[in-house]
Amino acid sequence: LWSETPDSHRLLASLGPEPLAPEFNGPLLYRQSRGKQTPVKSFIMDNHIVVGVGNIYANEALFKAGIHPKRAAGRISLSRYHRLATEIRETLSMAILMGGTTLRDFVNSDGKPGYFAQSLLVYGHGGEACQECGMTLKEIRMNQRTTVYCGQCQR
């Protein structure tokens, strides 16, 4: 589809900001989350809230921010959303620098695999010891997606 004004196109107008854009921040997440009972992991993967936060990166950012993925989005404080927004940006920035996350046969435009998979702290490590506290990482399914978290570090 072609549009002279893509930001106002009906398929794009309702999308949230890019996570690396200046308008993406903790206060935005906090405002958007008020009154929502949806799990925070689903909330940050909703393209109407923020675009581009996929399953793997949501797992990693929530772990780094110390937020349980099943916690209701509307019950998270502004200060914790500040930290989560920072962790989302840092996680995605690091993944970009490392060429993405190759789990099977994905390669980038140069034909090279992404190396961020070697930096994953929780995703793909269900049943293993948490690198922070040593407790066993739990693996569950949320919205038909693998979710890995530490029951001790993430509240």
Summary of the structure (lengths in Angstrom):
residues: 155
radius of gyration: 16.1
end to end distance: 43.3
largest distance: 53.6
contacts: 450
relative contact order: 0.15
helix: 35%
strand: 10%
